Structures are given as C-alpha cells and as structure tokens.
Amino acid sequence: MKYQFPTMNVTPLLTDEEKDAITANDEQLNKYFESSVAKFIIGETPMSQWDAFLEELGKIGSQKVIDTYQVALDRLKNNIK
C-alpha cells in the first residue's frame, strides 16, 4: 500500500450502447491520428498545421468519443465510492 500510486490508471468500461455509438468514430479517429502524427514526426507535415490537425479530429468526432468516455469514467468513480 505504501508504494501504490495514488490515482487509478484504468480505462473505464463502456456499455454495449456506448461502444456501438463511438465505434465508427473511434476507428476513423485512430486511422487519421496515426497517419497524421507519423507525417508530423517525419517532417512531411509542418508543425504549423497542428491546429488544422486538431480541427480535423474534431470534425471526425473526437468530442463525442471524449464525452462518451467521460460518462463512463464518472460512472466508474460513482461506483467506487
């Protein structure tokens, strides 16, 4: 207990409905994210395009995925109390 990290490092579990609601968005986001970040890393895309990258993530539906995981995290926190 003395060496236990004081915060949880757990991805909250989603309900089947939550999973279904974000599956398409999540797949598109991951594909776009991985290809775009690789281009930033190798210098193919300049860092001046970072804001456009973030905007595109928003258009694909990143906020929906974030909100869904926030609901699941809130539910997890309430169940732990």
Buried (B, 14 or more C-beta within 10 A) or exposed (E): EEEEEEEEEEEBEBEEEBEEBBEEBBEBBEEBBEEBEEBBEEEEBEEEBEEEBEEBBEEBBBEBBEEBBEBBBEBBEEEEE
